[in-house]
Amino acid sequence: MLIPFFFLLRDGGMNTSITELLTLLEAMKRGVAGQSIDDFYFLSRACLVKDESKLDRFDRIFAAYFEGVEDSMADLMQDIPDEWLKRQAELLLSEEERAKIEALGGFEELMKALQERLDEQRERHEGGNKWIGTAGTSPFGAYGFNPEGIRIGQNGSRNRRAVKVWDRREYRNLDDSVELGTRNIKVALRRLRKFAREGAADQLDLDDTIDKTARNAGLLDIRMVPERHNAVKVLLCLDIGGSMDDHVRDCEELFSAARSEFKHLEYFYFHNFIYESLWKDNRRRHAERVPTLDITHKYGADYKLIFVGDATMSPYEIVYAGGSVEHWNEEPGAVWIKRLLNAYPKAIWLNPEPKKRWAYTPSVKITQELMDDRMYPLTIAGLDDGIKALH
């Protein structure tokens, strides 16, 4: 199957060598790509493409050759019993069954009900719709379904409906060395850069020296100017973990481009929304946090503030005290973001989610209102519009 694909690439001007094909075959033998066509695409692109300028050509050849393969794999998977593929405790519900499950009626009611369960429950439960357990429709527990619940003891998100998550989750730092795909982002960010003369006049101004010498009848008149510096200052706040795991690649490309373009760049991480503290290192986020007020006191109003996040969460996380999915916040996230916006008038929010989905997510609409509609998609066109708004 891969031999004709290999020759198709060569016929298409990719100059792919037999060594690269053997590398791909070895990686597949070791199970790097698994059974996902998306994983195979990224693996084959990494092994077979030597020049990033030919990525688009590779995409077109790949799409033409493997068209319909994903549907064939889906047909094969239909023959495998569901119980082989689903973990034993995980609940499978039809759309009709999911529609019948009602939320408890608000954040306060949910927390009150959880306290009652903690006071009353004395044993482990599986299934059911009331107790803290697994594989049920209760709002509390793991591997079940409820449109508005508290996730306790589950490895990773499934339905992304949890109002709170009572687990210690670990996130990794974004890679600032990512280069592939950052070129257009750098071009967009470069429009924000402002250069100014700062410091002592210790750099030769050649054009002015020639002009003044010529006007002085050839008598040398040396002119000096201060060195030219990149004067723009950027404060970058990056959402990490949860639903943002789907956008790590885009965020790494933006982060890498920003680190190379701005001399005065400060960055911090947050999860879902801004509260009373942020952090610099995801590996130590539970031990080393920076108070949000300290940031506003340390960095002046001349900084440009850029939030990067999908703004996709429970609305409680924005408008309620205690609404944070990971801790008990004394003040709503909306209060904290307003403080930041008051401290930094030049601010935008970059959203990696497609813009066509924003209107269907309540938390995105709330965030847009808090940002005075200064939310832009994390695309080249969106970056262009966002940069203009920061000037």
N, C-alpha and C positions, 0 to 999 in steps of 0.2 A: 504493500500500500504506500509506503514512504518512498520507494524508488521512483515511481512516476512523479510524485510530488517534488522530489529532488531534481529531476530533469526539467520539470516545469519551471522551477525556480531559476535554473541555469538558462533555460530558453528565454526567460523573462528578464535576463540581464542582472541577476543577483550575484553571480560569480561565487556561488556556494561551492565549497570544496568537499571532497569525500571525507576528509578528517572531521569536518564539522558535522556531517551526517552521522559518522560513527560516534561522535560525542553525544548526539541526540539519542541514538539507539542505546548507548550505555546508560544514559540518564533514565530512559524509559524502562530499561531492564531493572534498574534499582528502584523503580516505583516512584520517581520524582513527580510525575504528572498525574498518577492515579487514573481515574476513569472520567475525569471532567474534561470536556472539550476546551473550556476556558483555560484550565491549567496547562493542557497540551499546547495551546496557542502561545502562551507566555514562555513556556519552556522552549518550543521550537524557534520562537523569535530570538530568544537569548542565545541559542546555539547556532543559528543559521544566518543571522544578520550581522554583518561586519561594519556596515556604514549606516549611521542613523538617518542619513538623507534618503535611504531606500526603504525606510519603514513602511511608508504608504504603499509602495509597490509590493512589498511582502504581504501586507494586509489584503490587498486586492487579489493576489494569487491564492492566498490561503482561503479567503472567503469563497472564491470560485471553485476551488478543488474540494473543500470539505463541506460544501453546501448540502444540508440534509442529514449529515452524520449524527447530529445531536438528536434528531427525531428517531433515528434508527436505534440509538442507544436507549432512548426512553421506552421503545417497544420491547427491547430485551429485558429491561428492568421490570416490566409489567408481569413477567412470568415468575418473578421471585416473590415468595410470600412476604407480606408486610411485616410479620412477626420476626423475620430474619433481619430486617433492616431497621426496625425501631427498637429503642431500648425498652426493657420490660415495663418500667414504671411510667413511661411517657403516654399521655392521654391523646387519643386521636378523636377529633370532633368534626362533624360535618358543619357546613356553613349555617344550616338551620339550627343545629344544636348550639353553636356559638352565639347566634342571634338571641337565643332565649335566656342566656346568662346575663343577669342584670348587675350593674355596679352597685355598691353599697350606698351611694348617694352623697358622695363628697369626701374631702380629705379628713375632716374632723370625725365623721362617722366611721371611716376606715380605720383610723388610729384607735378610736374608742373600741371598735370590735376586736382589733388585735389584742388590746390589753385584756379584754374579757376572755379571749381564747387562752392567753398565757396564764391567766389566773385559774382557769377551769381545767385545762387539758392535763392529763396525767400519763398518757401513753402515745406511742407512735401510731400514725394513721396513714393509710393509703387509699386513695379514691375518696369519694364523698364531696360534699359541698360546704362543710362547716369548719372542720378542724384544721390545724396546721399540719400539713403532710405532703404527700406526693401524688401525682397522677389524678387529680380531682378538679372540681370546678370551684373550690374554695379560693377566696382572695389571698390566702396565706400559704406559702410553701413553694414546692418546686415541681417542674415537669408536668404541669397541668395547664389549664387555660382559664383566665378571668380577664375581662376587659380593663380592670382597674384594681390591681392587687399589689401585695408586698412579696417580693421574691426572697426566699430564705433557703440557702443551701442548694444552689444549682450552679453547675459549671457552664457559665456563659448564658447569653440572652437567646431566646427563641422567638417569642412573639413581640417583644419590645413594648409591652403594655404595663410594666411594673411602675408603680408610683414611688416605691422605695426599694432599695436592694440592700439587704443586711448581710453582706459578705465583704471580706477584705479582698478587693480586686487590684491586680497589678497591671500597670500600663508601661509600655516602653517609650523611650524618648524618640522623637522624630530624628531621622538621619539628615544632617545638614551637608552631606557630601554627595547627595544624589545629583547627577548631572544630566542623564538622559531625559529629554523633554522639558528642560528648564529654560531653553534658549528664548522661546517666545515670552515666557514669564519675565525673564530678565529685561527684555526689550520694553515690556509694559511698565515694569517697576522703574526703569531708568527715566521715565518721563516725570517721576516724582522728585528725582534728584535735583537739588539746587546747589550751585557752587558759589562760594563767597570768598573774598580775600580776607584772611585773618592773620593776626600776629605781626611780627616785625617785617619791615621791608627788606628782605634778604634774597629776593629772586630777581634775576635780570629780566627787565621788560624789553625784549629785543626790538619790537616794532616801535615803541616810543623812543628808545635810544637812537635808532636810525633816523627817525623823524626829527628829533631835537638836534642831533649832530648835523644833519643837512641844513636845518634852519640856522645853525650857528656857524655857517661858512666852513664846515668841515672840522671844527674844533670838537673833539670828543666830549659828549655830554651823556654820561651813563645814568640810566633811569632804573630804579629798583621798585618792586612791588611785593606785598606780602604773598606768601604761597597760597595757591588756590586750594580750598578744602571743600569736601562734600558737607554741606551745612544742614541737610535735612536730618531730622531725628524721628525715629519710628519706634513705637511701643506695640509689640505684636503679642496678642493673647490667643492661644491656640486651644481649641476644644480637643480632648483626647479620650479615647475609650468608648465603649458602648457602640452606638450607631455610627460613630466616627471611624470605627475600624474599616468600614467600607470605603473610606476616602483617604486612607493613610498615604497612598502613592501620590495623590494630588497635593496633599498637604506637605509631604516631604519635598516635592518639587518646588512648591512655593517657598518653603522654609529655606531650602538650599539656595534658591535664587536671591532671597532677601538677605541672607548672610553674606553673600558675595557682593551685593549692590550697595549696601548701606554701612557706612563706617559707624554711625551712631544708631545701633539697633539693640533694643532690649526686648527680651521675650519671656513670657510666662505661660504656664499651662493652667487649664481649668477643666472641669468635667460638667458638661451640659450647660451650666450657666455660671455667672459671676456671683460670688458671695464675699464673705469677709476676709478671705485669704486665697492666694494663688501659690504656685510653686514653680521652681526652675528645673527640678530633676524628678522624673516620674518614679525612679527607683527609691527615692527618699521622700515621697510626697506626704507620707504620714508623719514623718519626723521633722522635716524642714519645710515650713510654709512661710510665705511672706504676707503680712497683713496688707490688705488692699489699700488702706489709708496710708501706710508707709510708702507705697508706690506713688500715690498722688503727691505726697510730700517731697519725695526724692526727685521725681522727674517733672520738669516744668511744663507749663501749658504750651510750649513751642513743640512738644512731641505730637506726632500724628498717631492716633490710636486706631489699630486695625484688629478687629475680632475675626477669627476664622472658626466657623462651626456650622453644623447643619440646623441648629436651633430646633431640633426634633426631640421632644420630651413631653412629659406630662405638664400641662399648664400650671399645676400646683407648684412646680419647681421654680416658677417665675413669680407668681403673685402671692404665695402663702409663706408665712413664717413656718419653719419646720418642713418646708416642701422639698428640700434637697433630697435627691435619691440616695445619698450616701451618709449624710450627717444631719444633725438638727441645727438649722440656721435660725438665729434669733430674729433676723430681719429678712423680708422677701428679697429674692434676687433682683426684682425690679428696682428696689431702693438702691442697691449697690451699683447697678449699671447706670442709673441716673447720676450718682455721685461721680462716676468715672467720666460720663459725658459732660458734666459741669466743669470738671477739671481739664478735659481735653476737648475743646469745641470742634476740632477737626478730627472726625472719627467716622469709620465705615465698618460694615459687617460683610464679610465674604462668605457665601454659602455654597458648599460643594454639591448640594442637592439640586437637581434640575429645577429651573424656575417654574415650570408648569405644575409642579407638585406643591408649591408653597401655599396656594390658596386652600388646599385640603388639609393642612396641618395647623391646628389652632395655635400651637406654641410659636410657629413661624410668624403667624400674623401678629401675635402679641409682641414678638421681638421687633418686627418691622415698625410697629407703632412706637415702641420705645426708642428706636433708632431714627425716628422721623423719616422713615422710608429710605434711609441710607443703607439698604441691604442690596448687595449685588452678587450675581452668580460667580462662582470660582471658575471662570472661563477667561480667555484672552479679551473678549469684548467686555465682559464684566469687570475685569481688572482695569481696562481703559476708562470705563465710566467711573469706577471707584477712585482711581487716581485723580481724575478731573475734579471729583467732589472734595478731595483733600487739599487742593490748591487754595 
